[in-house]
């Protein structure tokens, strides 16, 4: 588990939020899943390198390009799947954005879980 994921896990435990980590019962195996106010929430924490975030130019080998393309395709499938599910909320956090302002993104995710 990455430091990125461990920090989210520690935050959720501190806030006493019940969650399932790497929920294999949900499509795409979200990093965290929650239930709040009758809604299921899935949170995907994306590392910029493997998920192809455009935060900088990546120099990848042909293997890296292939793996990144597969991740991007899977991410699009997962996003589309959850957008069609009325009782689900899809959340995503990019590693670079989180690193720029950790407290802001932790609180943003927290508020997204409990807003309705």
C-alpha positions in Angstrom: 0.0 0.0 0.0 1.3 3.4 -0.9 1.9 6.3 1.5 -0.9 8.1 -0.4 -3.4 5.3 0.5 -2.1 4.9 4.1 -2.7 8.6 4.8 -6.3 8.3 3.6 -6.8 5.2 5.7 -5.4 7.0 8.8 -7.7 10.0 8.1 -10.8 7.8 7.8 -9.9 6.0 11.0 -9.3 9.3 12.9 -12.7 10.5 11.7 -14.3 7.1 12.7 -15.6 6.5 9.2 -16.4 2.9 8.4 -14.9 1.8 5.1 -13.9 -1.2 3.1 -10.4 -1.1 1.7 -9.8 -2.5 -1.8 -13.4 -3.7 -2.1 -13.4 -6.6 -4.5 -17.2 -6.8 -4.3 -17.4 -3.5 -6.2 -16.6 -3.0 -9.9 -13.1 -1.8 -10.5 -12.0 -2.6 -6.9 -12.1 0.9 -5.4 -9.4 1.8 -3.0 -12.1 2.6 -0.4 -15.8 2.2 -0.3 -18.4 3.6 2.1 -22.1 3.7 2.7 -23.7 6.9 3.8 -27.3 8.1 3.7 -28.4 5.2 1.5 -25.7 5.9 -1.1 -22.7 3.8 -1.8 -19.5 5.7 -2.3 -16.4 4.5 -4.1 -13.1 6.3 -3.9 -10.3 5.7 -6.3 -6.8 7.0 -5.5 -4.9 7.4 -8.7 -1.1 7.5 -9.0 -0.3 9.9 -11.8 2.3 7.8 -13.4 0.4 4.6 -14.1 -3.0 6.2 -14.5 -1.7 8.7 -17.1 -2.5 12.0 -15.5 -1.4 14.9 -17.6 0.2 16.7 -14.7 3.6 16.4 -16.4 5.1 14.7 -19.4 6.0 11.1 -18.8 8.9 9.3 -20.5 7.7 5.8 -20.7 9.1 2.7 -22.4 6.8 0.8 -24.8 5.9 -1.5 -21.8 5.1 1.5 -19.7 3.0 3.1 -22.5 1.1 -0.1 -22.9 0.4 -0.5 -19.2 -0.6 3.2 -18.9 -3.0 2.9 -21.8 -4.6 -0.2 -20.2 -5.0 1.7 -16.9 -6.6 4.6 -18.7 -9.0 2.4 -20.5 -9.9 0.5 -17.3 -10.4 3.9 -15.5 -12.8 5.1 -18.2 -14.8 1.8 -18.0 -15.0 2.1 -14.2 -16.1 5.8 -14.4 -18.7 5.0 -17.0 -20.1 2.1 -15.0 -20.6 4.2 -11.8 -22.0 7.2 -13.7 -24.9 4.9 -14.7 -25.6 3.7 -11.2 -28.0 6.1 -9.4 -27.2 4.8 -5.9 -23.5 5.3 -6.2 -21.2 8.2 -5.9 -17.8 8.0 -7.7 -14.9 9.9 -6.2 -11.3 10.1 -7.5 -8.2 11.8 -6.1 -5.0 12.3 -8.1 -1.8 11.8 -6.2 -0.2 15.1 -7.5 -3.2 17.2 -6.4 -3.3 15.5 -3.0 0.4 16.1 -2.6 -0.1 19.8 -3.3 -2.6 20.3 -0.5 -3.3 17.2 1.6 -5.7 18.7 4.2 -7.8 20.4 1.5 -8.2 17.1 -0.4 -8.9 15.0 2.7 -11.6 17.4 3.8 -13.0 17.6 0.3 -13.3 13.8 0.2 -14.8 13.8 3.7 -17.4 16.4 2.7 -18.2 14.5 -0.5 -18.9 11.3 1.4 -21.4 13.0 3.7 -23.1 15.6 1.5 -26.4 14.9 -0.1 
